[in-house]
Each structure stands twice: as C-alpha cells, then as structure tokens.
Amino acid sequence: MPIQRWADEPIEELTPLIGRQVVNTEMMTIARIHLSAGAIVPSHSHPHEQVATVLEGRLRFVVGDEVHLVARGDSMLVPSGVSHDVEALEDSLVLDVFAPVRDDWVRGDDAYLRRGSD
C-alpha cells in the first residue's frame, strides 16, 4: 500500500484564497482544502457524503438552514444532497473526505469552487 505524503502533492489554486490537494481512491476522495481568511465556498450540493475536519483555523458552515461554527479538531458532517456553504473566519486547513469519489472534480466540473472568493 503506498504512503500518501501531502508535502509531495501540489496545491491547486482555485481562487486567490482557496487551494486544494486531492487524492482519489477507488471509493472516496480525500482533499486538503487551504482557505485564507475571508474565503467563501459558495452554496452548493452534491450527491456525495462529506466529512470536513478542521485541522487549523475556524469556519462558518451553513448546512441546509443551520449555521455552525467549526474550529480546529471539529468535524462537520454534510449529508448527500444538502446545500451548504463555508466562510473561512481565519486562515484554515480542512481535511475533506467524500464518498463516493468526487467524479465532478475528476472531470473538472467544479466551477462553483473557482468562482468562490476572488
């Protein structure tokens, strides 16, 4: 089984405030999302289950009609098909796990991320 070294993965710049590193397995996508303070991930939904774990920083998640402040060490569970958006309240690093694989990201259908916070 290969070892994943995040330090070896390039950071893809989606906007000046959002960067992403991605690893896909057969059944899931794991991503490290780099968010500068003030970054916005606009409201969107997807058919994937998502667990977002804050490794550094603090975020404001709106999931459905509920607002959550999520800080270092916290995980936010986002059910499949539920609209959500995120605001970085400070510089943050988030580990996102999705199941199944984010095939939209593989195809490049992730325009909602690229028009986030410019």
C-alpha positions, 0 to 999 in steps of 0.5 A: 500500500503506498504512503500518501505524503501531502508535502509531495502533492501540489496545491491547486489554486482555485481562487486567490484564497482557496487551494486544494490537494486531492487524492482519489481512491477507488471509493472516496476522495480525500482533499486538503482544502487551504482557505485564507481568511475571508474565503467563501465556498459558495452554496452548493450540493452534491450527491456525495457524503462529506466529512470536513475536519478542521485541522487549523483555523475556524469556519462558518458552515451553513448546512441546509438552514443551520449555521455552525461554527467549526474550529480546529479538531471539529468535524462537520458532517454534510449529508448527500444532497444538502446545500451548504456553504463555508466562510473561512473566519481565519486562515484554515486547513480542512481535511475533506473526505467524500464518498463516493469519489468526487467524479465532478472534480475528476472531470473538472466540473467544479466551477462553483469552487473557482468562482468562490472568493476572488 
